[in-house]
Amino acid sequence: MDIPLPSLSRRRLLAAALALAVLLVFALRHVGGGHATAVAPPLRAARPVAAKLLVVDVVGAVRRPGLYRLREGTRIADAVTAAGGATAKADPVGVNLAAPLADGEQVVVPARGPTGASPPPAGGSPSAPLDLNTASAEQLDALPGIGPATAAKILAYRQEHGAFRSVDELDAVPGIGPSRIEQLKGLVIP
């Protein structure tokens, strides 16, 4: 059965249907349904990572010898600057200012000695530990129980695996065992 509707009612029905369609489109776009664009959550500021501090002892021909806390990744030049800089008596040839610092390291800035005095070996002072990550084959060879062949193995291991993170990693180098590592502790640093 078909019931005829008066013409005025059809217009009202059509207007109501149109209004409902507009309302639905508006609701879908602004309320989050359908294919509406999602709003990204607000970005949070990342917390700055606290830099690891190294403690180094700066002695010798500097203005303010003592213990200094410096950021990881700094160089011997930064430690000398923190100690007030080298004095007029300092021998700049006797220290490698470009060498990286290690925690617990002692930086010795030598004073100029009598003419003909030889500078300390190339890795710092004789009392400073040798850095496994920057040492040359000659410096490694000078360590007790390490000959030229083992020094070459240490360099090859360092080149293949990257920087040493601890002295105990020397155990992975062929020819170095636990007793040799104990002998080297205090003489070398990672």
Secondary structure in CASP SS format (residue, H / E / C, confidence):
PFRMAT SS
TARGET T0000
AUTHOR 0000-0000-0000
METHOD secondary structure of the structure
MODEL  1
M C 1.00
D C 1.00
I C 1.00
P C 1.00
L C 1.00
P C 1.00
S H 1.00
L H 1.00
S H 1.00
R H 1.00
R H 1.00
R H 1.00
L H 1.00
L H 1.00
A H 1.00
A H 1.00
A H 1.00
L H 1.00
A H 1.00
L H 1.00
A H 1.00
V H 1.00
L H 1.00
L H 1.00
V H 1.00
F H 1.00
A H 1.00
L H 1.00
R H 1.00
H H 1.00
V H 1.00
G C 1.00
G C 1.00
G C 1.00
H C 1.00
A C 1.00
T C 1.00
A C 1.00
V C 1.00
A C 1.00
P C 1.00
P C 1.00
L C 1.00
R C 1.00
A C 1.00
A C 1.00
R C 1.00
P C 1.00
V C 1.00
A C 1.00
A C 1.00
K C 1.00
L E 1.00
L E 1.00
V E 1.00
V E 1.00
D E 1.00
V E 1.00
V E 1.00
G E 1.00
A C 1.00
V E 1.00
R C 1.00
R C 1.00
P C 1.00
G E 1.00
L E 1.00
Y E 1.00
R E 1.00
L E 1.00
R E 1.00
E C 1.00
G C 1.00
T C 1.00
R E 1.00
I H 1.00
A H 1.00
D H 1.00
A H 1.00
V H 1.00
T H 1.00
A H 1.00
A C 1.00
G C 1.00
G C 1.00
A E 1.00
T C 1.00
A C 1.00
K C 1.00
A E 1.00
D C 1.00
P H 1.00
V H 1.00
G H 1.00
V C 1.00
N C 1.00
L C 1.00
A C 1.00
A C 1.00
P E 1.00
L C 1.00
A C 1.00
D C 1.00
G C 1.00
E C 1.00
Q E 1.00
V E 1.00
V E 1.00
V E 1.00
P C 1.00
A E 1.00
R C 1.00
G C 1.00
P C 1.00
T C 1.00
G C 1.00
A C 1.00
S C 1.00
P C 1.00
P C 1.00
P C 1.00
A C 1.00
G C 1.00
G C 1.00
S C 1.00
P C 1.00
S C 1.00
A C 1.00
P C 1.00
L E 1.00
D E 1.00
L C 1.00
N C 1.00
T C 1.00
A C 1.00
S C 1.00
A H 1.00
E H 1.00
Q H 1.00
L H 1.00
D H 1.00
A C 1.00
L C 1.00
P C 1.00
G C 1.00
I C 1.00
G C 1.00
P H 1.00
A H 1.00
T H 1.00
A H 1.00
A H 1.00
K H 1.00
I H 1.00
L H 1.00
A H 1.00
Y H 1.00
R H 1.00
Q H 1.00
E H 1.00
H H 1.00
G C 1.00
A C 1.00
F C 1.00
R C 1.00
S C 1.00
V H 1.00
D H 1.00
E H 1.00
L H 1.00
D H 1.00
A H 1.00
V C 1.00
P C 1.00
G C 1.00
I C 1.00
G C 1.00
P H 1.00
S H 1.00
R H 1.00
I H 1.00
E H 1.00
Q H 1.00
L H 1.00
K E 1.00
G C 1.00
L C 1.00
V E 1.00
I E 1.00
P C 1.00
END
